Amino acid sequence: MSRKPGRQADSPADAETRYASPPCYAGDFPGHFGEEVPIAEILRIERLNALLEAERAGAKVLAILRDELDVRSPLRGLLERLQKDEGGNAVVLYKTIRRLGGVASHETGAFVHKTLAIDGLEARLRFLNKGQAWVVRKIDEVLPDIEDAEARTMLETMRSSHVDNIAACEAAIGEPPASEP
């Protein structure tokens, strides 16, 4: 129900609920109004975005490797589990970056093409483990700079899942367990 110009609202509640446009949330995003965003905050978001892009790439690679296997292959279940971990990590990283006021990347890392350029499943899985170890190192680098408790917990959980996934992948390809990255 619309009011005619110049007409008073029927009640105070009517005056409060009628808006010409939705509220603006731009002030919730640092730097939107031209104020300076601390360089440390920009670097933290960039590092989280690098992890996000790596997780997307890992999820994509694992889906491709899984789908190349026969449905009866014992490795298929492992790759399915690892793929779900990577995809889940990408989702929580995306949400965390947004919650922290950053702009989440929509890119996928170059890891996909590098992995698929390698011949043989075992060699690809060894390379995948190197990528997972890279993620663990990057988490170790960024953790000291993360003050947000929820983001710290998410990164610690993600780190732990990568360490476990590295061990599972090593066991599957018959590689002796490496020391924790």
C-alpha positions as protocol buffer text, in pm:
chain_id: "A"
residue {
  index: 1
  type: MET
  ca { x: 0 y: 0 z: 0 }
}
residue {
  index: 2
  type: SER
  ca { x: 158 y: 329 z: -103 }
}
residue {
  index: 3
  type: ARG
  ca { x: 100 y: 676 z: 34 }
}
residue {
  index: 4
  type: LYS
  ca { x: 23 y: 982 z: -168 }
}
residue {
  index: 5
  type: PRO
  ca { x: 287 y: 1255 z: -152 }
}
residue {
  index: 6
  type: GLY
  ca { x: 236 y: 1489 z: 139 }
}
residue {
  index: 7
  type: ARG
  ca { x: 6 y: 1253 z: 325 }
}
residue {
  index: 8
  type: GLN
  ca { x: 91 y: 1167 z: 684 }
}
residue {
  index: 9
  type: ALA
  ca { x: 160 y: 807 z: 780 }
}
residue {
  index: 10
  type: ASP
  ca { x: -138 y: 627 z: 929 }
}
residue {
  index: 11
  type: SER
  ca { x: 70 y: 533 z: 1233 }
}
residue {
  index: 12
  type: PRO
  ca { x: 429 y: 577 z: 1355 }
}
residue {
  index: 13
  type: ALA
  ca { x: 497 y: 214 z: 1254 }
}
residue {
  index: 14
  type: ASP
  ca { x: 402 y: 294 z: 892 }
}
residue {
  index: 15
  type: ALA
  ca { x: 653 y: 578 z: 884 }
}
residue {
  index: 16
  type: GLU
  ca { x: 931 y: 348 z: 1012 }
}
residue {
  index: 17
  type: THR
  ca { x: 875 y: 62 z: 770 }
}
residue {
  index: 18
  type: ARG
  ca { x: 856 y: 246 z: 440 }
}
residue {
  index: 19
  type: TYR
  ca { x: 1190 y: 293 z: 269 }
}
residue {
  index: 20
  type: ALA
  ca { x: 1276 y: 395 z: -81 }
}
residue {
  index: 21
  type: SER
  ca { x: 1573 y: 156 z: -93 }
}
residue {
  index: 22
  type: PRO
  ca { x: 1738 y: -114 z: 116 }
}
residue {
  index: 23
  type: PRO
  ca { x: 1998 y: -14 z: 376 }
}
residue {
  index: 24
  type: CYS
  ca { x: 2356 y: 29 z: 261 }
}
residue {
  index: 25
  type: TYR
  ca { x: 2614 y: -202 z: 415 }
}
residue {
  index: 26
  type: ALA
  ca { x: 2913 y: -48 z: 239 }
}
residue {
  index: 27
  type: GLY
  ca { x: 3045 y: 86 z: 569 }
}
residue {
  index: 28
  type: ASP
  ca { x: 3097 y: -272 z: 684 }
}
residue {
  index: 29
  type: PHE
  ca { x: 3375 y: -320 z: 428 }
}
residue {
  index: 30
  type: PRO
  ca { x: 3706 y: -154 z: 517 }
}
residue {
  index: 31
  type: GLY
  ca { x: 3829 y: 88 z: 254 }
}
residue {
  index: 32
  type: HIS
  ca { x: 3493 y: 130 z: 81 }
}
residue {
  index: 33
  type: PHE
  ca { x: 3465 y: 499 z: 166 }
}
residue {
  index: 34
  type: GLY
  ca { x: 3829 y: 570 z: 88 }
}
residue {
  index: 35
  type: GLU
  ca { x: 3965 y: 525 z: 439 }
}
residue {
  index: 36
  type: GLU
  ca { x: 4297 y: 350 z: 452 }
}
residue {
  index: 37
  type: VAL
  ca { x: 4301 y: -21 z: 513 }
}
residue {
  index: 38
  type: PRO
  ca { x: 4613 y: -125 z: 704 }
}
residue {
  index: 39
  type: ILE
  ca { x: 4862 y: -300 z: 477 }
}
residue {
  index: 40
  type: ALA
  ca { x: 4881 y: -589 z: 725 }
}
residue {
  index: 41
  type: GLU
  ca { x: 4507 y: -650 z: 678 }
}
residue {
  index: 42
  type: ILE
  ca { x: 4542 y: -644 z: 299 }
}
residue {
  index: 43
  type: LEU
  ca { x: 4827 y: -897 z: 319 }
}
residue {
  index: 44
  type: ARG
  ca { x: 4628 y: -1125 z: 552 }
}
residue {
  index: 45
  type: ILE
  ca { x: 4336 y: -1130 z: 307 }
}
residue {
  index: 46
  type: GLU
  ca { x: 4574 y: -1192 z: 14 }
}
residue {
  index: 47
  type: ARG
  ca { x: 4728 y: -1487 z: 198 }
}
residue {
  index: 48
  type: LEU
  ca { x: 4386 y: -1630 z: 282 }
}
residue {
  index: 49
  type: ASN
  ca { x: 4287 y: -1587 z: -84 }
}
residue {
  index: 50
  type: ALA
  ca { x: 4599 y: -1779 z: -192 }
}
residue {
  index: 51
  type: LEU
  ca { x: 4485 y: -2062 z: 34 }
}
residue {
  index: 52
  type: LEU
  ca { x: 4133 y: -2039 z: -107 }
}
residue {
  index: 53
  type: GLU
  ca { x: 4262 y: -2066 z: -465 }
}
residue {
  index: 54
  type: ALA
  ca { x: 4479 y: -2364 z: -367 }
}
residue {
  index: 55
  type: GLU
  ca { x: 4186 y: -2540 z: -201 }
}
residue {
  index: 56
  type: ARG
  ca { x: 3971 y: -2491 z: -509 }
}
residue {
  index: 57
  type: ALA
  ca { x: 4249 y: -2631 z: -726 }
}
residue {
  index: 58
  type: GLY
  ca { x: 4297 y: -2928 z: -495 }
}
residue {
  index: 59
  type: ALA
  ca { x: 3924 y: -3005 z: -498 }
}
residue {
  index: 60
  type: LYS
  ca { x: 3916 y: -2988 z: -877 }
}
residue {
  index: 61
  type: VAL
  ca { x: 4224 y: -3208 z: -921 }
}
residue {
  index: 62
  type: LEU
  ca { x: 4089 y: -3467 z: -678 }
}
residue {
  index: 63
  type: ALA
  ca { x: 3753 y: -3476 z: -856 }
}
residue {
  index: 64
  type: ILE
  ca { x: 3927 y: -3534 z: -1189 }
}
residue {
  index: 65
  type: LEU
  ca { x: 4157 y: -3805 z: -1048 }
}
residue {
  index: 66
  type: ARG
  ca { x: 3865 y: -3974 z: -871 }
}
residue {
  index: 67
  type: ASP
  ca { x: 3652 y: -3973 z: -1184 }
}
residue {
  index: 68
  type: GLU
  ca { x: 3934 y: -4133 z: -1387 }
}
residue {
  index: 69
  type: LEU
  ca { x: 3929 y: -4437 z: -1156 }
}
residue {
  index: 70
  type: ASP
  ca { x: 3709 y: -4741 z: -1189 }
}
residue {
  index: 71
  type: VAL
  ca { x: 3422 y: -4726 z: -939 }
}
residue {
  index: 72
  type: ARG
  ca { x: 3558 y: -5042 z: -773 }
}
residue {
  index: 73
  type: SER
  ca { x: 3904 y: -4895 z: -715 }
}
residue {
  index: 74
  type: PRO
  ca { x: 3999 y: -4878 z: -346 }
}
residue {
  index: 75
  type: LEU
  ca { x: 4162 y: -4540 z: -413 }
}
residue {
  index: 76
  type: ARG
  ca { x: 3835 y: -4389 z: -531 }
}
residue {
  index: 77
  type: GLY
  ca { x: 3693 y: -4367 z: -178 }
}
residue {
  index: 78
  type: LEU
  ca { x: 4008 y: -4198 z: -49 }
}
residue {
  index: 79
  type: LEU
  ca { x: 4011 y: -3944 z: -331 }
}
residue {
  index: 80
  type: GLU
  ca { x: 3640 y: -3878 z: -272 }
}
residue {
  index: 81
  type: ARG
  ca { x: 3706 y: -3805 z: 97 }
}
residue {
  index: 82
  type: LEU
  ca { x: 4003 y: -3580 z: 19 }
}
residue {
  index: 83
  type: GLN
  ca { x: 3803 y: -3397 z: -248 }
}
residue {
  index: 84
  type: LYS
  ca { x: 3524 y: -3326 z: -1 }
}
residue {
  index: 85
  type: ASP
  ca { x: 3780 y: -3194 z: 251 }
}
residue {
  index: 86
  type: GLU
  ca { x: 3931 y: -2960 z: -8 }
}
residue {
  index: 87
  type: GLY
  ca { x: 3592 y: -2838 z: -125 }
}
residue {
  index: 88
  type: GLY
  ca { x: 3474 y: -2785 z: 233 }
}
residue {
  index: 89
  type: ASN
  ca { x: 3791 y: -2593 z: 313 }
}
residue {
  index: 90
  type: ALA
  ca { x: 3732 y: -2369 z: 14 }
}
residue {
  index: 91
  type: VAL
  ca { x: 3382 y: -2289 z: 136 }
}
residue {
  index: 92
  type: VAL
  ca { x: 3488 y: -2200 z: 491 }
}
residue {
  index: 93
  type: LEU
  ca { x: 3781 y: -1993 z: 363 }
}
residue {
  index: 94
  type: TYR
  ca { x: 3549 y: -1802 z: 131 }
}
residue {
  index: 95
  type: LYS
  ca { x: 3304 y: -1732 z: 413 }
}
residue {
  index: 96
  type: THR
  ca { x: 3585 y: -1636 z: 653 }
}
residue {
  index: 97
  type: ILE
  ca { x: 3738 y: -1388 z: 409 }
}
residue {
  index: 98
  type: ARG
  ca { x: 3398 y: -1227 z: 358 }
}
residue {
  index: 99
  type: ARG
  ca { x: 3324 y: -1221 z: 732 }
}
residue {
  index: 100
  type: LEU
  ca { x: 3659 y: -1051 z: 795 }
}
residue {
  index: 101
  type: GLY
  ca { x: 3561 y: -779 z: 547 }
}
residue {
  index: 102
  type: GLY
  ca { x: 3775 y: -896 z: 258 }
}
residue {
  index: 103
  type: VAL
  ca { x: 3689 y: -968 z: -102 }
}
residue {
  index: 104
  type: ALA
  ca { x: 3714 y: -1341 z: -166 }
}
residue {
  index: 105
  type: SER
  ca { x: 3889 y: -1452 z: -484 }
}
residue {
  index: 106
  type: HIS
  ca { x: 3696 y: -1643 z: -746 }
}
residue {
  index: 107
  type: GLU
  ca { x: 4011 y: -1783 z: -908 }
}
residue {
  index: 108
  type: THR
  ca { x: 4138 y: -2139 z: -907 }
}
residue {
  index: 109
  type: GLY
  ca { x: 4510 y: -2197 z: -858 }
}
residue {
  index: 110
  type: ALA
  ca { x: 4742 y: -2322 z: -1132 }
}
residue {
  index: 111
  type: PHE
  ca { x: 4787 y: -2647 z: -943 }
}
residue {
  index: 112
  type: VAL
  ca { x: 4520 y: -2815 z: -1156 }
}
residue {
  index: 113
  type: HIS
  ca { x: 4714 y: -2780 z: -1481 }
}
residue {
  index: 114
  type: LYS
  ca { x: 5047 y: -2863 z: -1319 }
}
residue {
  index: 115
  type: THR
  ca { x: 4910 y: -3184 z: -1171 }
}
residue {
  index: 116
  type: LEU
  ca { x: 4736 y: -3298 z: -1488 }
}
residue {
  index: 117
  type: ALA
  ca { x: 5057 y: -3242 z: -1686 }
}
residue {
  index: 118
  type: ILE
  ca { x: 5218 y: -3522 z: -1484 }
}
residue {
  index: 119
  type: ASP
  ca { x: 5189 y: -3877 z: -1619 }
}
residue {
  index: 120
  type: GLY
  ca { x: 5062 y: -4155 z: -1394 }
}
residue {
  index: 121
  type: LEU
  ca { x: 4833 y: -4163 z: -1095 }
}
residue {
  index: 122
  type: GLU
  ca { x: 5106 y: -4238 z: -841 }
}
residue {
  index: 123
  type: ALA
  ca { x: 5319 y: -3945 z: -960 }
}
residue {
  index: 124
  type: ARG
  ca { x: 5013 y: -3719 z: -955 }
}
residue {
  index: 125
  type: LEU
  ca { x: 4932 y: -3826 z: -599 }
}
residue {
  index: 126
  type: ARG
  ca { x: 5290 y: -3755 z: -491 }
}
residue {
  index: 127
  type: PHE
  ca { x: 5257 y: -3408 z: -645 }
}
residue {
  index: 128
  type: LEU
  ca { x: 4919 y: -3365 z: -473 }
}
residue {
  index: 129
  type: ASN
  ca { x: 5089 y: -3435 z: -141 }
}
residue {
  index: 130
  type: LYS
  ca { x: 5348 y: -3167 z: -216 }
}
residue {
  index: 131
  type: GLY
  ca { x: 5059 y: -2927 z: -274 }
}
residue {
  index: 132
  type: GLN
  ca { x: 4897 y: -3027 z: 54 }
}
residue {
  index: 133
  type: ALA
  ca { x: 5229 y: -2977 z: 235 }
}
residue {
  index: 134
  type: TRP
  ca { x: 5251 y: -2630 z: 73 }
}
residue {
  index: 135
  type: VAL
  ca { x: 4909 y: -2546 z: 219 }
}
residue {
  index: 136
  type: VAL
  ca { x: 5025 y: -2660 z: 565 }
}
residue {
  index: 137
  type: ARG
  ca { x: 5332 y: -2430 z: 539 }
}
residue {
  index: 138
  type: LYS
  ca { x: 5118 y: -2136 z: 424 }
}
residue {
  index: 139
  type: ILE
  ca { x: 4877 y: -2189 z: 714 }
}
residue {
  index: 140
  type: ASP
  ca { x: 5174 y: -2194 z: 951 }
}
residue {
  index: 141
  type: GLU
  ca { x: 5289 y: -1863 z: 804 }
}
residue {
  index: 142
  type: VAL
  ca { x: 4952 y: -1687 z: 830 }
}
residue {
  index: 143
  type: LEU
  ca { x: 4834 y: -1821 z: 1169 }
}
residue {
  index: 144
  type: PRO
  ca { x: 5048 y: -1588 z: 1384 }
}
residue {
  index: 145
  type: ASP
  ca { x: 4885 y: -1288 z: 1211 }
}
residue {
  index: 146
  type: ILE
  ca { x: 4525 y: -1406 z: 1260 }
}
residue {
  index: 147
  type: GLU
  ca { x: 4368 y: -1253 z: 1571 }
}
residue {
  index: 148
  type: ASP
  ca { x: 4009 y: -1359 z: 1496 }
}
residue {
  index: 149
  type: ALA
  ca { x: 3942 y: -1668 z: 1712 }
}
residue {
  index: 150
  type: GLU
  ca { x: 3697 y: -1826 z: 1466 }
}
residue {
  index: 151
  type: ALA
  ca { x: 3939 y: -1782 z: 1175 }
}
residue {
  index: 152
  type: ARG
  ca { x: 4226 y: -1928 z: 1381 }
}
residue {
  index: 153
  type: THR
  ca { x: 4019 y: -2234 z: 1473 }
}
residue {
  index: 154
  type: MET
  ca { x: 3917 y: -2283 z: 1109 }
}
residue {
  index: 155
  type: LEU
  ca { x: 4280 y: -2263 z: 991 }
}
residue {
  index: 156
  type: GLU
  ca { x: 4402 y: -2499 z: 1265 }
}
residue {
  index: 157
  type: THR
  ca { x: 4133 y: -2751 z: 1169 }
}
residue {
  index: 158
  type: MET
  ca { x: 4221 y: -2713 z: 802 }
}
residue {
  index: 159
  type: ARG
  ca { x: 4590 y: -2765 z: 880 }
}
residue {
  index: 160
  type: SER
  ca { x: 4515 y: -3080 z: 1077 }
}
residue {
  index: 161
  type: SER
  ca { x: 4300 y: -3223 z: 796 }
}
residue {
  index: 162
  type: HIS
  ca { x: 4582 y: -3162 z: 547 }
}
residue {
  index: 163
  type: VAL
  ca { x: 4836 y: -3339 z: 768 }
}
residue {
  index: 164
  type: ASP
  ca { x: 4596 y: -3635 z: 802 }
}
residue {
  index: 165
  type: ASN
  ca { x: 4527 y: -3637 z: 427 }
}
residue {
  index: 166
  type: ILE
  ca { x: 4898 y: -3634 z: 345 }
}
residue {
  index: 167
  type: ALA
  ca { x: 4946 y: -3941 z: 566 }
}
residue {
  index: 168
  type: ALA
  ca { x: 4646 y: -4120 z: 411 }
}
residue {
  index: 169
  type: CYS
  ca { x: 4770 y: -4048 z: 61 }
}
residue {
  index: 170
  type: GLU
  ca { x: 5122 y: -4166 z: 147 }
}
residue {
  index: 171
  type: ALA
  ca { x: 4982 y: -4488 z: 288 }
}
residue {
  index: 172
  type: ALA
  ca { x: 4772 y: -4543 z: -24 }
}
residue {
  index: 173
  type: ILE
  ca { x: 5069 y: -4509 z: -259 }
}
residue {
  index: 174
  type: GLY
  ca { x: 5300 y: -4710 z: -35 }
}
residue {
  index: 175
  type: GLU
  ca { x: 5525 y: -4421 z: 57 }
}
residue {
  index: 176
  type: PRO
  ca { x: 5687 y: -4423 z: 401 }
}
residue {
  index: 177
  type: PRO
  ca { x: 5523 y: -4160 z: 626 }
}
residue {
  index: 178
  type: ALA
  ca { x: 5700 y: -3827 z: 612 }
}
residue {
  index: 179
  type: SER
  ca { x: 5756 y: -3621 z: 921 }
}
residue {
  index: 180
  type: GLU
  ca { x: 5485 y: -3363 z: 982 }
}
residue {
  index: 181
  type: PRO
  ca { x: 5525 y: -3071 z: 739 }
}
